[in-house]
């Protein structure tokens, strides 16, 4: 079975045709439980998310701040496995029809087996992977398997990335480019800043791929600000915090659906 890279491209193109940025939501698999995580994905899509990133919980999530680290710890202590991540992708995709990617560090894939991972992700209906710590120069084997199975390979660029490196990263990637808005880890910020606009401008000079911005966006105003210059707005920690702060699962689902609605409105105010 082929993965859903084309569905991802279609979703991003549809948002562009509406003269707006796409809303991309991140939620970890297995958080607060496997079933609860699947319901959370459904909730953010119901609220207006165009694309969803499902995080594969990791014991040392170097890109992620304390909010997502806390969620990952809850998921890992709950016994989440890669099979649960694949189940989350499958059931979320079947329920919503939107593109579902997996965001993961490289070590779990390397241990699981690249062919096994890509084949299972494609069979589950996944659209691809975001791989924040896989160096482009070491990615050829992964990309070969991802291409074979119809999966996008999304790399992360940062404000510190030199133009020559941006060219190499965007030439190797597919689906979209994940532009980190600032140096540092994930988490909500008071402002997203000019660094994001600069890295988007420089990245766009190297590729026709959509450029989507993450790290720091937490409310409708920030989403609207980023939507002016980016093809997609990526929000993770703000959703996770809503679930962490909720008194029960039902309240958490209502909270993330509400936030998705606010952010969806924000990306339409570009």
Beta strands, then each sheet from edge to edge (+ up, - down):
strand 1: 22-28
strand 2: 51-55
strand 3: 99-103
strand 4: 128-130
strand 5: 152-154
strand 6: 156-157
strand 7: 176-180
strand 8: 210-214
strand 9: 232-235
sheet 1: 5+ 4+ 3+ 2+ 1+ 9+ 8+ 7+ 6+
end
